[in-house]
Amino acid sequence: LVSDGKRVTAVICRDRSGRDITVRANEFVLACGCVEASRLLLLNQSSCAELLAPVEQWLGRGFQQHLLINAGTVTAGFGKAFR
């Protein structure tokens, strides 16, 4: 991420061959999933410290996966169980 101190002004991307591509825009959307977005922002902490300072202490720490658990079995009359 490239910053002017107030906002992100460009993103430098690297393709699989190792070639750097600079993308400039007025607005950027970081849409790569919450774990990967946090990882990319933490990776850029040193270059964009002034942008991330307000959220730095929480960045990547509040993540909670959606849990899927079997909480029990409900039994309906005559001993027949169903889920």
C-alpha positions as CSV (number, residue, x, y, z in Angstrom):
1,L,0.0,0.0,0.0
2,V,1.3,3.5,-0.8
3,S,0.1,6.3,1.4
4,D,0.3,10.1,1.4
5,G,-0.2,10.1,5.2
6,K,-4.0,10.6,4.9
7,R,-5.2,7.9,2.6
8,V,-4.0,5.1,0.3
9,T,-3.1,6.5,-3.0
10,A,-1.8,3.4,-4.8
11,V,-1.4,-0.4,-4.4
12,I,1.7,-2.2,-5.7
13,C,0.9,-5.7,-6.8
14,R,3.3,-8.4,-7.9
15,D,2.2,-11.0,-10.5
16,R,3.4,-14.6,-10.5
17,S,6.4,-13.8,-12.8
18,G,7.6,-11.2,-10.2
19,R,6.6,-8.1,-12.2
20,D,5.4,-5.2,-10.1
21,I,2.2,-3.4,-11.2
22,T,1.1,-0.1,-9.6
23,V,-2.6,0.6,-9.4
24,R,-3.7,4.1,-8.6
25,A,-7.3,5.0,-7.7
26,N,-9.3,7.4,-5.5
27,E,-10.8,4.5,-3.6
28,F,-9.8,0.9,-2.9
29,V,-11.7,-2.1,-1.6
30,L,-9.8,-4.8,0.1
31,A,-12.0,-7.8,-0.6
32,C,-10.0,-10.9,0.1
33,G,-11.7,-12.4,3.2
34,C,-11.3,-11.2,6.8
35,V,-8.2,-13.3,7.6
36,E,-6.3,-12.3,4.5
37,A,-7.4,-8.7,4.7
38,S,-6.0,-8.5,8.2
39,R,-2.8,-10.2,7.2
40,L,-2.3,-7.7,4.3
41,L,-3.0,-4.7,6.5
42,L,-0.6,-6.0,9.2
43,L,2.0,-6.6,6.6
44,N,1.8,-2.9,5.6
45,Q,1.9,-1.5,9.1
46,S,5.3,0.1,8.7
47,S,4.5,1.8,5.4
48,C,1.1,3.0,6.4
49,A,1.5,3.4,10.2
50,E,-0.4,6.7,10.3
51,L,-3.4,5.2,8.5
52,L,-3.6,2.1,10.7
53,A,-2.8,3.8,14.0
54,P,-6.5,4.2,15.0
55,V,-7.2,0.5,14.5
56,E,-3.8,-1.0,15.1
57,Q,-4.5,-2.5,18.5
58,W,-7.6,-4.4,17.2
59,L,-6.4,-5.3,13.7
60,G,-6.7,-9.0,13.3
61,R,-7.6,-9.6,17.0
62,G,-11.4,-9.6,17.0
63,F,-11.8,-12.4,14.4
64,Q,-14.1,-15.2,15.4
65,Q,-14.9,-18.1,13.2
66,H,-18.5,-19.3,12.8
67,L,-18.8,-22.3,15.0
68,L,-20.6,-25.5,14.0
69,I,-21.2,-27.8,16.9
70,N,-23.6,-30.5,17.9
71,A,-25.3,-29.1,21.0
72,G,-27.4,-32.1,21.8
73,T,-30.1,-34.5,20.7
74,V,-33.9,-33.9,21.0
75,T,-36.0,-37.0,21.6
76,A,-39.6,-37.0,20.5
77,G,-42.0,-39.4,22.1
78,F,-41.6,-43.2,22.1
79,G,-37.8,-42.9,22.3
80,K,-37.3,-41.9,18.6
81,A,-34.5,-39.4,18.2
82,F,-34.2,-36.9,15.4
83,R,-31.8,-34.0,14.6
